[in-house]
Amino acid sequence: MVHQQLDALATQHLVWQGQIWPGQTMEWEIEDPARDGPRADDDPAPTWNTTLRLSLPTLGGVEARLHLTPAGVALRLTGDSADTVAALRAGQPRLAEALAAANLPLTGVSPEQREPA
């Protein structure tokens, strides 16, 4: 555990895999913008990138890549099937409303189907 904590500090990159509820696994990856080094005063504000991967009972495999900036959040959503992508598109208005209510504007969203391996 200490080795993992030291590695996360050194690389400014954290990956967590585990169960979020019984039988439901998730992978969460966070990239710290500080890993690129110190910023000058005139540099743009840092951005955070995080990726969440899980397989849901109804939707199947879903990957959400979030790009957080001072302007808001942009999402790239990838689903395993056309039905999953359609459900993600249908939920976009509710997602935008929920994020706006949390004072986090949705600056862009792109649902797409995963390319076959």
C-alpha positions as CSV (number, residue, x, y, z in Angstrom):
1,M,0.0,0.0,0.0
2,V,2.8,2.4,0.9
3,H,4.5,1.6,-2.4
4,Q,1.3,2.5,-4.3
5,Q,1.0,5.8,-2.4
6,L,4.6,6.7,-3.2
7,D,4.1,5.8,-6.8
8,A,1.0,8.0,-7.1
9,L,2.9,10.9,-5.5
10,A,5.9,10.5,-7.9
11,T,3.8,10.1,-11.1
12,Q,0.9,12.3,-10.2
13,H,-1.3,9.6,-11.7
14,L,-3.7,7.4,-9.7
15,V,-5.5,4.3,-10.8
16,W,-8.0,2.5,-8.6
17,Q,-9.8,-0.8,-9.3
18,G,-12.3,-2.3,-7.0
19,Q,-15.9,-3.1,-6.2
20,I,-18.2,-0.2,-5.9
21,W,-21.0,-2.5,-4.7
22,P,-21.2,-6.3,-4.6
23,G,-20.5,-7.8,-8.0
24,Q,-19.9,-4.4,-9.6
25,T,-16.3,-3.5,-10.4
26,M,-15.0,-0.1,-11.5
27,E,-11.7,1.4,-12.7
28,W,-11.0,5.0,-12.0
29,E,-8.0,6.9,-13.3
30,I,-7.0,10.4,-12.2
31,E,-4.3,12.6,-13.8
32,D,-3.0,15.5,-11.7
33,P,-2.3,18.6,-13.8
34,A,0.7,19.3,-11.4
35,R,2.6,16.4,-13.0
36,D,3.5,18.7,-15.9
37,G,5.5,20.9,-13.5
38,P,5.0,24.3,-12.1
39,R,2.9,26.9,-14.0
40,A,3.9,30.5,-14.7
41,D,1.4,33.2,-13.6
42,D,0.3,33.8,-17.2
43,D,-0.3,30.1,-17.9
44,P,-3.9,29.0,-18.3
45,A,-5.5,27.3,-15.3
46,P,-4.7,23.6,-15.0
47,T,-7.1,21.0,-16.2
48,W,-7.9,17.7,-14.6
49,N,-8.5,14.6,-16.6
50,T,-10.2,11.6,-15.1
51,T,-11.5,8.3,-16.6
52,L,-14.1,6.0,-15.2
53,R,-14.7,2.5,-16.6
54,L,-17.5,0.2,-15.5
55,S,-19.9,-2.4,-16.8
56,L,-23.5,-1.7,-15.7
57,P,-26.3,-4.3,-15.6
58,T,-28.6,-2.4,-18.0
59,L,-26.1,-0.3,-20.1
60,G,-23.2,-2.8,-20.4
61,G,-19.7,-1.4,-20.7
62,V,-19.3,2.3,-20.4
63,E,-16.2,4.6,-20.2
64,A,-16.5,8.2,-19.2
65,R,-13.6,10.6,-19.8
66,L,-14.0,13.9,-18.0
67,H,-11.9,17.0,-18.8
68,L,-12.4,19.5,-16.0
69,T,-11.5,23.2,-16.6
70,P,-12.5,26.4,-15.0
71,A,-15.1,26.8,-17.7
72,G,-16.8,23.5,-16.8
73,V,-16.6,19.8,-17.7
74,A,-16.4,18.2,-21.1
75,L,-17.3,14.5,-21.4
76,R,-16.4,11.8,-23.8
77,L,-18.7,8.8,-23.3
78,T,-18.0,5.4,-24.9
79,G,-20.4,2.5,-24.9
80,D,-20.1,-1.1,-25.9
81,S,-23.2,-1.1,-28.0
82,A,-25.5,1.1,-30.1
83,D,-28.2,0.8,-27.5
84,T,-25.8,2.0,-24.8
85,V,-24.9,5.0,-26.9
86,A,-28.5,5.8,-27.5
87,A,-29.3,5.7,-23.8
88,L,-26.3,7.9,-23.1
89,R,-27.5,10.4,-25.7
90,A,-31.0,10.3,-24.2
91,G,-29.7,11.2,-20.8
92,Q,-27.6,14.2,-21.9
93,P,-30.3,16.8,-21.0
94,R,-30.7,15.5,-17.5
95,L,-27.0,15.3,-17.0
96,A,-26.5,18.9,-18.2
97,E,-29.3,20.1,-15.8
98,A,-27.8,18.2,-12.9
99,L,-24.3,19.6,-13.5
100,A,-25.7,23.1,-14.0
101,A,-27.5,22.8,-10.6
102,A,-24.1,21.9,-9.1
103,N,-22.7,25.1,-10.7
104,L,-20.6,23.0,-13.1
105,P,-21.5,23.8,-16.7
106,L,-21.3,21.0,-19.3
107,T,-19.1,22.5,-22.0
108,G,-19.4,19.5,-24.3
109,V,-20.4,15.8,-24.5
110,S,-19.6,13.2,-27.1
111,P,-21.3,9.8,-26.8
112,E,-19.8,7.2,-29.2
113,Q,-19.7,3.5,-29.7
114,R,-16.5,1.6,-28.8
115,E,-14.6,0.3,-31.8
116,P,-14.5,-3.5,-31.8
117,A,-11.2,-5.0,-30.6
